[in-house]
Amino acid sequence: MTGPYLPPLRTRISMFDMTIATTVDYLRGVWPDDLGNVTFEVAPGPTTVIPGVGVERWAVDALARRVVFYRLPIQRLSRLHRNDEFHQRMIIESCVFRAIAELLGKDPWDLAPERFRHS
């Protein structure tokens, strides 16, 4: 319950969804022609486990131009050296970068090289 004197509720799910959305929006701005017609979705988890690989963090369907991010594996199975909001956000962003790189056939570091260049 919230009201005019209480801050809006922030949950792990809403933080996850917001991080996915803002990272996708950023990359759509960098790659508008390549990502303009791609559908991005969030699901709780995959329906199967890949033998020898484990649980996927995302699924890319290049023909359907669709990427699905699996919230529970990303949040619960990722190993963080520090479990705080900043590092949780970083792991989610890295999954978005890696999934989109897989879709586009690029290296994740090549998606936004100016973002990581410090002058």
C-alpha positions in Angstrom: 0.0 0.0 0.0 1.4 3.4 -0.9 0.0 6.9 -0.6 1.1 10.5 -1.2 3.5 10.4 1.7 5.1 7.1 0.9 7.7 6.4 -1.8 6.6 4.0 -4.6 7.3 0.4 -4.0 10.4 -1.0 -5.7 10.6 -4.7 -6.0 13.2 -7.0 -7.5 10.8 -7.7 -10.4 10.2 -4.1 -11.2 13.9 -3.3 -10.9 14.7 -6.2 -13.3 12.1 -5.1 -15.8 13.2 -1.5 -15.7 16.9 -2.5 -16.2 16.0 -4.6 -19.2 13.8 -1.9 -20.7 16.4 0.9 -20.2 19.3 -1.2 -21.5 17.2 -2.3 -24.6 16.2 1.3 -25.2 19.8 2.4 -25.1 20.9 -0.2 -27.5 18.0 0.5 -29.8 19.2 4.1 -29.9 22.7 2.9 -30.9 21.5 0.2 -33.4 18.0 1.5 -34.6 18.1 -0.3 -38.0 19.1 -3.6 -36.5 16.9 -3.6 -33.4 13.9 -1.6 -34.5 11.8 -4.7 -35.3 13.0 -7.0 -32.5 10.6 -8.0 -29.8 12.0 -8.3 -26.3 10.2 -10.2 -23.5 10.8 -11.3 -19.9 9.8 -14.7 -18.7 10.3 -16.3 -15.2 12.5 -19.0 -16.6 13.0 -21.5 -19.5 10.9 -24.5 -19.9 13.8 -26.9 -20.3 17.3 -27.4 -19.0 20.0 -28.1 -21.5 22.0 -31.2 -20.6 25.7 -30.3 -20.0 25.0 -26.6 -20.2 22.4 -25.9 -17.5 19.8 -23.2 -17.4 19.8 -20.5 -20.0 19.7 -16.9 -19.1 18.1 -15.8 -22.4 16.8 -17.2 -25.6 17.4 -15.7 -29.1 15.2 -16.5 -32.0 16.8 -14.7 -35.0 14.2 -15.7 -37.5 11.3 -14.4 -35.4 13.4 -11.4 -34.3 12.7 -12.1 -30.7 14.8 -12.2 -27.5 13.4 -13.6 -24.2 15.2 -12.9 -20.9 14.7 -15.3 -18.1 14.4 -13.4 -14.8 14.9 -16.1 -12.2 18.1 -17.7 -13.7 19.6 -14.2 -14.2 18.8 -13.1 -10.7 19.4 -16.3 -8.7 22.1 -18.2 -10.6 24.4 -15.3 -11.4 27.4 -15.2 -9.1 28.0 -11.7 -7.8 31.1 -10.8 -5.9 29.0 -8.1 -4.2 25.3 -8.5 -3.8 24.0 -4.9 -4.0 21.7 -3.1 -6.4 24.6 -1.8 -8.5 26.0 -5.2 -9.2 22.6 -6.7 -9.7 21.9 -4.1 -12.4 25.3 -4.7 -14.0 24.6 -8.5 -14.4 21.2 -7.8 -15.9 22.8 -5.2 -18.3 25.5 -7.7 -19.3 22.9 -10.3 -20.1 21.1 -7.8 -22.4 24.3 -6.9 -24.1 25.3 -10.6 -24.6 21.9 -11.6 -25.9 21.7 -8.7 -28.4 25.2 -9.4 -29.5 24.2 -13.0 -30.1 21.2 -11.8 -32.1 23.3 -9.4 -34.2 26.3 -11.7 -34.6 28.6 -9.2 -32.9 30.9 -9.1 -29.9 29.1 -7.5 -26.9 31.9 -5.0 -26.5 31.3 -3.8 -30.1 27.7 -2.9 -29.4 28.5 0.4 -27.6 32.2 1.1 -27.8 31.8 4.8 -26.9 30.0 3.8 -23.6 33.1 2.1 -22.3 35.8 4.5 -23.5 37.1 6.7 -20.8 38.9 9.9 -21.9 
